């Protein structure tokens, strides 16, 4: 990925096609991103797992990793009992071919972009002893800034993470940690993401929060008989 200068960073789409399409329309009209770095959790919670997976796997701009929600449907992590019906529904919606694509998607990626070494993770390396696959970022667990930064290898200039749904930018001792927020779940009808412009000397970060149309979202939950839809809408989309 050398000589790439315009990058969009997204995370936590959570099976919401309306939020994802709004983001894509925005960058096509306003930014023309050369790459879209997707930090995982694109299935579960929303009513459109198949449509979202089809978009991210068919658009050549996307570089994808999986998050804890994909780990659950792949059976790489124990599925909580109350989540199992939703996971089964998600797997059935995706079908064999898309499940195979998710199976072949890594949990992390590294790149050199304009001389900067970049790491993509959803939250942390899942093979760390004592860490749950669903653990939030250490900075949200009451740990120190030093512990948080040391959770990621020091050789990286830029570490991209998601999972918390909260936008975050930290620059400390030569390392930058960026969380673009969630494309869809902000407990308000907005799409959150991050734009990153790079040249050999500079990195410019711009966080975006733009509105999108949620008028059909509740209808889709109902028509598709999404398991636990009453809870999911009440907790994640309280404005519906």
Beta strands, then each sheet from edge to edge (+ up, - down):
strand 1: 6-10
strand 2: 35-38
strand 3: 62-64
strand 4: 108-113
strand 5: 116-121
strand 6: 158-161
strand 7: 167-172
strand 8: 175-180
strand 9: 190-198
strand 10: 203-211
sheet 1: 3+ 2+ 1+ 9- 10+
sheet 2: 4+ 5- 6- 8- 7+
end
